[in-house]
């Protein structure tokens, strides 16, 4: 089975760079290196500054190899939920900007054997970190029907999550669900007519988020950002589905992952960030035509308040 090692163009590159408001001597972090398109563009704007990047995917680490001789560049082979720990290790604790391009890279989607895409027949893996212990096959074959329903409903917003979860639970007693086609054969009868592709995508999204603990990782990351940003430092986050975007929006606007913003005795809002953009930025029609992945992207920009 063929797979491509090509990384697509970075989404909303100009908007991300503008959002970071890069200073040539500043210290920046890209927590989702992927193909390195955003990171390379940031480096081009630095003189004496530093860029630290995170990625847990071995393919991304290989892609970063040509940059590792650059003294301004540091590659960190880790999940960005460990942001604060590694910044302390590399003595880069006060940042001028953080970029997070969430979700799955085009390369991961296009590499058939990674099992992220509905387009290829492959083992259901979906691990961003290929050394991770849990893959999608284990979830499908080991979770209870109630657990499967919870995953599909919460992370895929699948309207008939209970019915599909019970169908998966029943089907695996006849034969394990190990491949993309195995799963599609079980769930296709429950897909809305003429919307099968979107339905499969919702199920795959739910499994991928569960495998990689993506929502927990995002929550942990957001909570660390005020501590590691310098006053005036920028947080630039690009999300691709409503669950991520809602979390980012709440944290920027309320200083909390959920609930209402807290206020002090005098009625002043207690939140560490201020939103730079009233609404999320979206890709232009021209960019979407060139790079369809940009269609669902929403970009939010925030700034650390002065102490």
C-alpha positions as CSV (number, residue, x, y, z in Angstrom):
1,X,0.0,0.0,0.0
2,X,1.5,3.4,-1.0
3,X,1.7,6.3,1.4
4,X,3.0,9.8,0.8
5,X,5.6,11.6,2.9
6,X,4.5,15.0,1.5
7,X,3.4,17.6,4.0
8,X,0.8,20.0,2.7
9,X,1.1,23.8,2.9
10,X,0.6,25.2,6.4
11,X,-2.9,26.5,7.0
12,X,-3.4,30.3,7.3
13,X,0.4,30.9,7.4
14,X,0.2,34.7,7.0
15,X,-2.5,35.0,9.6
16,X,-0.5,32.9,12.1
17,X,2.6,35.0,11.6
18,X,0.7,38.2,12.0
19,X,-1.0,36.8,15.1
20,X,2.3,36.0,16.7
21,X,3.6,39.6,16.1
22,X,7.1,38.2,15.9
23,X,10.1,40.1,17.2
24,X,13.4,39.1,15.7
25,X,15.0,38.6,19.1
26,X,12.0,36.9,20.7
27,X,11.5,33.4,22.0
28,X,8.7,31.3,20.3
29,X,7.2,27.9,20.5
30,X,5.4,25.8,17.9
31,X,3.8,23.0,19.8
32,X,2.7,21.1,16.7
33,X,5.7,21.0,14.3
34,X,4.2,18.5,11.8
35,X,5.6,19.3,8.4
36,X,7.4,22.4,9.8
37,X,5.8,24.9,7.4
38,X,4.8,27.3,10.2
39,X,8.1,26.8,12.1
40,X,10.3,27.5,9.1
41,X,8.4,30.7,8.4
42,X,8.9,31.8,12.1
43,X,12.6,31.1,11.8
44,X,12.9,33.3,8.8
45,X,11.8,36.2,10.9
46,X,14.2,35.6,13.8
47,X,17.7,37.0,14.1
48,X,19.0,36.3,17.6
49,X,15.7,34.8,18.7
50,X,14.8,31.2,19.5
51,X,12.2,28.7,18.3
52,X,11.4,25.6,20.2
53,X,9.1,23.0,18.6
54,X,7.2,20.0,20.0
55,X,6.0,16.9,18.2
56,X,5.5,13.4,19.4
57,X,5.4,11.9,15.9
58,X,8.6,10.2,14.7
59,X,7.8,11.2,11.2
60,X,7.8,14.9,12.2
61,X,11.1,14.4,14.1
62,X,12.7,13.1,10.8
63,X,11.2,16.0,9.0
64,X,12.9,18.4,11.4
65,X,16.4,16.9,10.9
66,X,17.6,19.6,8.4
67,X,16.8,22.3,10.9
68,X,18.6,20.8,13.9
69,X,22.0,22.4,13.0
70,X,20.4,25.8,13.4
71,X,21.4,27.2,16.8
72,X,18.1,29.1,17.0
73,X,16.1,25.9,16.7
74,X,15.3,23.2,19.3
75,X,13.2,20.1,18.5
76,X,11.4,18.5,21.5
77,X,10.2,15.0,20.9
78,X,7.3,15.1,23.3
79,X,3.6,15.8,23.6
80,X,2.8,19.5,24.2
81,X,0.9,18.7,27.4
82,X,4.4,18.7,28.9
83,X,5.0,22.3,27.7
84,X,6.1,23.9,31.0
85,X,8.4,21.0,32.0
86,X,10.4,21.1,28.8
87,X,10.5,24.9,28.6
88,X,12.1,24.9,32.1
89,X,14.6,22.2,31.0
90,X,15.6,24.3,28.0
91,X,15.6,27.6,30.0
92,X,12.9,29.2,27.9
93,X,10.2,29.9,30.5
94,X,9.0,33.3,29.3
95,X,7.8,33.2,25.7
96,X,6.9,35.9,23.3
97,X,4.5,33.7,21.4
98,X,3.0,30.2,21.2
99,X,1.5,28.6,18.1
100,X,-0.7,25.5,18.2
101,X,-2.1,24.0,15.0
102,X,-4.3,21.3,16.5
103,X,-5.6,18.0,15.1
104,X,-4.0,15.6,12.6
105,X,-1.4,16.7,10.0
106,X,-2.1,16.2,6.3
107,X,0.8,13.7,6.3
108,X,-0.8,11.6,9.0
109,X,-4.1,11.6,7.1
110,X,-2.4,10.7,3.9
111,X,-0.2,7.9,5.3
112,X,-2.4,4.9,4.8
113,X,-0.9,2.6,7.4
114,X,-1.4,5.1,10.2
115,X,-5.2,4.3,10.0
116,X,-6.4,7.9,10.4
117,X,-8.3,8.1,7.1
118,X,-11.5,6.5,5.9
119,X,-10.0,6.6,2.4
120,X,-7.6,3.7,2.8
121,X,-7.9,0.1,3.9
122,X,-5.5,-0.3,6.8
123,X,-5.2,-1.4,10.4
124,X,-7.0,0.9,12.8
125,X,-4.2,2.6,14.6
126,X,-4.6,6.4,14.9
127,X,-1.8,6.9,17.3
128,X,0.0,10.3,16.9
129,X,2.8,8.9,19.0
130,X,3.5,5.5,17.5
131,X,5.1,4.4,20.8
132,X,1.8,5.0,22.5
133,X,0.2,2.0,24.3
134,X,-3.4,2.3,23.1
135,X,-4.7,2.3,19.5
136,X,-8.1,2.4,17.9
137,X,-8.4,-1.4,17.5
138,X,-8.2,-1.8,21.3
139,X,-10.9,0.8,21.9
140,X,-13.2,-0.9,19.4
141,X,-12.6,-4.4,20.7
142,X,-12.2,-3.8,24.4
143,X,-14.5,-0.9,25.5
144,X,-18.0,-1.6,26.8
145,X,-21.0,-0.5,24.8
146,X,-21.5,2.3,27.2
147,X,-17.9,3.5,26.9
148,X,-18.1,3.4,23.1
149,X,-21.4,5.3,23.2
150,X,-19.7,8.0,25.4
151,X,-16.7,8.3,23.0
152,X,-18.9,8.5,19.9
153,X,-21.3,11.0,21.4
154,X,-18.9,13.3,23.1
155,X,-16.0,13.4,20.6
156,X,-17.8,12.7,17.3
157,X,-21.2,14.2,18.1
158,X,-22.7,11.1,16.4
159,X,-26.4,11.4,16.6
160,X,-27.1,7.7,17.0
161,X,-24.1,6.9,19.2
162,X,-25.9,4.4,21.3
163,X,-27.2,2.3,18.4
164,X,-23.8,2.3,16.7
165,X,-22.0,1.5,19.9
166,X,-24.2,-1.5,20.5
167,X,-23.7,-2.6,16.9
168,X,-19.9,-2.5,17.3
169,X,-20.1,-4.3,20.6
170,X,-22.2,-7.1,19.1
171,X,-20.2,-7.4,15.8
172,X,-16.9,-7.9,17.5
173,X,-18.1,-11.1,19.2
174,X,-18.2,-12.7,15.7
175,X,-14.9,-11.2,14.5
176,X,-12.5,-8.5,15.8
177,X,-12.8,-5.1,14.3
178,X,-9.2,-4.4,13.2
179,X,-9.3,-2.5,9.9
180,X,-10.9,0.5,8.3
181,X,-13.1,-1.7,6.2
182,X,-14.1,-3.9,9.2
183,X,-15.4,-0.8,10.9
184,X,-17.1,0.7,7.9
185,X,-18.9,-2.6,7.2
186,X,-20.4,-2.5,10.7
187,X,-21.5,1.1,10.8
188,X,-22.4,1.9,7.2
189,X,-26.0,0.8,7.6
190,X,-26.5,3.5,10.3
191,X,-25.1,6.3,8.2
192,X,-27.5,9.0,6.9
193,X,-28.1,8.5,3.2
194,X,-25.8,10.6,1.0
195,X,-23.9,11.7,4.1
196,X,-21.9,8.6,4.6
197,X,-18.5,10.2,4.3
198,X,-19.3,12.8,6.9
199,X,-20.7,10.1,9.2
200,X,-17.6,8.0,8.9
201,X,-15.4,11.1,9.5
202,X,-17.3,11.8,12.8
203,X,-16.7,8.2,14.0
204,X,-13.0,8.3,13.1
205,X,-12.6,11.7,14.7
206,X,-14.1,10.3,17.9
207,X,-11.8,7.3,18.0
208,X,-8.8,9.5,17.2
209,X,-9.5,11.9,20.0
210,X,-9.9,9.1,22.5
211,X,-6.7,7.3,21.4
212,X,-4.6,10.5,21.7
213,X,-6.5,12.0,24.7
214,X,-6.7,15.2,22.6
215,X,-9.2,17.1,24.7
216,X,-7.3,16.4,27.9
217,X,-4.0,17.4,26.2
218,X,-5.6,20.7,25.0
219,X,-7.0,21.5,28.4
220,X,-3.6,20.9,30.1
221,X,-1.8,23.0,27.5
222,X,-4.2,25.9,27.8
223,X,-3.9,26.0,31.5
224,X,-0.1,26.3,31.3
225,X,0.0,29.1,28.7
226,X,-0.4,32.1,31.0
227,X,2.5,30.9,33.2
228,X,4.9,30.5,30.3
229,X,4.0,33.6,28.3
230,X,5.7,36.9,29.0
231,X,3.4,39.9,29.4
232,X,2.3,40.9,25.9
233,X,3.2,37.4,24.6
234,X,0.8,36.0,22.0
235,X,-1.2,32.7,22.0
236,X,-2.2,31.6,18.5
237,X,-4.4,28.5,18.3
238,X,-5.9,26.9,15.1
239,X,-8.6,24.3,15.6
240,X,-10.5,22.1,13.2
241,X,-13.7,21.1,15.1
242,X,-16.1,22.7,17.4
243,X,-15.0,20.8,20.5
244,X,-11.5,22.3,20.3
245,X,-12.6,25.7,19.3
246,X,-15.2,26.0,22.1
247,X,-12.5,25.1,24.7
248,X,-10.0,27.6,23.3
249,X,-12.7,30.3,23.1
250,X,-13.8,29.7,26.7
251,X,-10.3,29.8,28.0
252,X,-9.4,33.0,26.2
253,X,-12.6,34.9,27.0
254,X,-13.2,33.6,30.6
255,X,-9.8,32.4,31.9
256,X,-11.4,29.1,32.6
257,X,-12.2,25.9,30.7
258,X,-15.8,26.1,31.6
259,X,-18.2,28.2,33.7
260,X,-18.3,32.0,33.9
261,X,-15.4,34.4,34.3
262,X,-14.4,35.1,37.9
263,X,-14.2,38.7,39.3
264,X,-12.4,40.3,42.1
265,X,-14.0,42.3,45.0
266,X,-14.1,45.4,42.7
267,X,-15.7,43.6,39.8
268,X,-12.5,43.3,37.7
269,X,-12.4,40.1,35.6
270,X,-9.8,37.6,36.7
271,X,-8.5,36.3,33.4
272,X,-4.9,36.2,32.2
273,X,-5.4,36.6,28.5
274,X,-7.2,39.1,26.3
275,X,-8.7,38.3,22.9
276,X,-7.0,40.0,20.0
277,X,-9.7,39.0,17.5
278,X,-13.4,39.4,18.3
279,X,-14.2,36.4,16.1
280,X,-12.1,33.5,14.9
281,X,-10.3,34.1,11.7
282,X,-11.1,31.7,8.8
283,X,-9.2,30.8,5.6
284,X,-10.0,32.7,2.4
285,X,-11.8,31.1,-0.5
286,X,-8.6,31.1,-2.5
287,X,-6.7,29.2,0.3
288,X,-9.5,26.7,0.7
289,X,-9.3,26.0,-3.0
290,X,-5.6,25.4,-2.8
291,X,-5.7,23.5,0.5
292,X,-9.1,21.9,1.3
293,X,-7.9,21.1,4.9
294,X,-8.2,24.9,5.6
295,X,-12.0,24.7,5.2
296,X,-12.8,23.9,8.8
297,X,-9.9,25.9,10.4
298,X,-10.7,28.5,13.0
299,X,-7.8,30.7,14.3
300,X,-8.0,32.5,17.6
301,X,-5.4,34.9,18.9
302,X,-4.9,36.1,22.5
303,X,-2.4,38.2,24.4
304,X,-1.0,37.8,27.9
305,X,-2.1,40.8,30.0
306,X,0.5,43.0,31.5
307,X,1.2,42.2,35.1
